[in-house]
Amino acid sequence: IARQTKAHFVTFSAVTSSIKDIRQLMQEAEQNREYGERTICFIDEIHRFNKAQQDAFLPFVERGSITLIGATTENPSFEINAALLSRCKVFVLKSLTTADLADVVKRALRHPAAFPSLHVDCSPDAIHLIAQFANGDARIALNTLEMAVLNGHRDQQTVTITADDLKQLINTKSLRYD
């Protein structure tokens, strides 16, 4: 988005950032606005900011100094303060389908950085089981794939993963909480 709109892009995590960090970032964004440059601010885990930290963004969002993009796994109606939420557009991302997750697993298997010193032979049934087990969550699918590779049958530099091998790893369904 930043590249397409020629905006300055900054990101930080609500887990590790303080009010001081927010104020410094907002000052820079305000200076950028005065010079005609827009700032897009991406905040991961925005629901972890307390009310005072969230309030620190409000005047800068109102002035247009920043375009705020906040990512959260929580319901924003309960976790983001009303003043800030009223100035935002909420996009709800749906869970991935089993087919989508199977594609994620296949891409990971093809990616040279995924398992650099190994050849992984994962049966189509095993890929499907991983995708089903992940219950819409790509992170769970990739973590399950990694666990399967670590525990798969090894023959020198080749790891073989079958559906039967996976049944031990995925005996507990991943639960999603809303």
N, C-alpha and C positions, 0 to 999 in steps of 0.2 A: 504494500500500500504506500509506504513511504517513498519507494523508488518511483512508482507511477505518479505520485503527486508532487515529487521533488521536495519532500519534507524531511526535516531532521528527525531521526528515529532514536528514541532512548527507551531502555527497558530496565526494569529492576523487579526484584521479588519483594513482596510484602513481608515475607518471613525474615528478611535480613535488613530491611531499610528502616530508617528512623525519620522522625519529623525533620531533623536537620537535613537529611538527604533529600527529602521531598522539597523543602524550601530552596535548597541550592539548585535543584533541577528546575523548579518553577521560575527562579530568577533568570536562569539561562534561557528558558523558553520565552519569558517576557522580553528579554533582550533580542532574541531571534525574531519575535513578532514585530518589534519596533523597526527591525531591518527588513521586514517583509518576508521572513522565512517562517514557515509553519513547523510546528513540532508535534510529532505523534509520540505519545507516551504509552507504552505497553506495561501493564502491571500484572505479573503473575500472582495468583493467590490473593487477589484484592480483598476477598472476604476476611483475610487475617488482619487487615488494617482496622484499628479501633476508630471510633467516631471522630476523634480529634484529628487523626491522620487522614481520614477521608475528607473531613472538612477543609483541610489544607489545600486540596485540589479545586474546591468549588469556585473561588474567584477567578482562577486561571481558565477553568472550563467556560465560565460565564463570559469572560473577556475574549475568548477564542485564542488564548495563548497556547493552549494545547488541545489536541484531540486525544481524548482518553480512551484507551482500550483496556478493559479489565477482564482478566480470565478468572473464573471461579468454578468450582465443582458444587458450590452451594446454591441455594435458591436466592437470587439477588434481592428479591422482595423482603427477605428477612435479614440479609447480611450487609447490604449496602444502604447507607442512610438515605432517607427519602429525598432530601434536597439534591444530592448527587444523582440518585437514580432517576429523578424526574428530568434530568438533562441528558439522559443516555438513551440509546436505542439498545434493547436487549435482543440478542440472538441466541436462541436455544439450539445447541448442537445435538443432534440425535445420535443414538448409539449406532455403531457400524453394523452392517448385516454380516451374516456368516460368510457370504461370498466376498464382501469387502475385506474381511479379516483374512480369508484364505489368500487373497491377493497380497496383503501386507506381508504375510508369512513367506509367500513365494518370492516377493521382492527382496526380503531379508536374506533368504537363502542364496539368491543370485548376487547380492552385494558383496564385492570383494573385501570390504572391511568387517563384515559381520563375523566370519569365522576364518580368519586369514590363513591359517596353516592347516585347515581341514577341508576335506570334501564331505559335504553332508548329503546323504541320500535319504530323503524323507518321503515316504510313500504318500500318494494322494489321500488315502484314508486317514493317515496320521495328520496331514495338514488340515483336513476337514474336522477332525476331532479337536485339534488345537483351536481352530476358529470357533467351533461350537462352545467349547469350554470357556473361551474368553468372554462370552456373553456381551458382545458389543464393544469391548474395550481393547484397543490395539496394544496398550502397554502390557496387559495381561497376556495377550497372544505372544508378544515378543519375549516376555519373561518365561513363559511356558516353553517356547521354542528353545531358548537358551538352556533351560533346565534339562530339556529332552536331549540336547546335544551333549551336555556334560555327562548325562547318564546313559547315553546310547551305546550300542555295540560298536566297539572300536576294532578296526583292522588296519594297523599302521596309521595312515593319515586319512582314513575314511571312517565316518560315523554313520551308522545306519539306524534310522528311527522307523519303527513300525507302529501300527495302531495298537497292537498288543503291548508293546513297550510303554506306550503313553498311558494305558489304563491305570497303571500304578501311580503315575504322577498326577493324574487329574481325577482322583476318586472323590474329591470334594468340589462341588460346583461353586464358582465365584459368585458372590452375592453383590448386587448393586443396591445401593441405598439412595433414596431420593430425599 
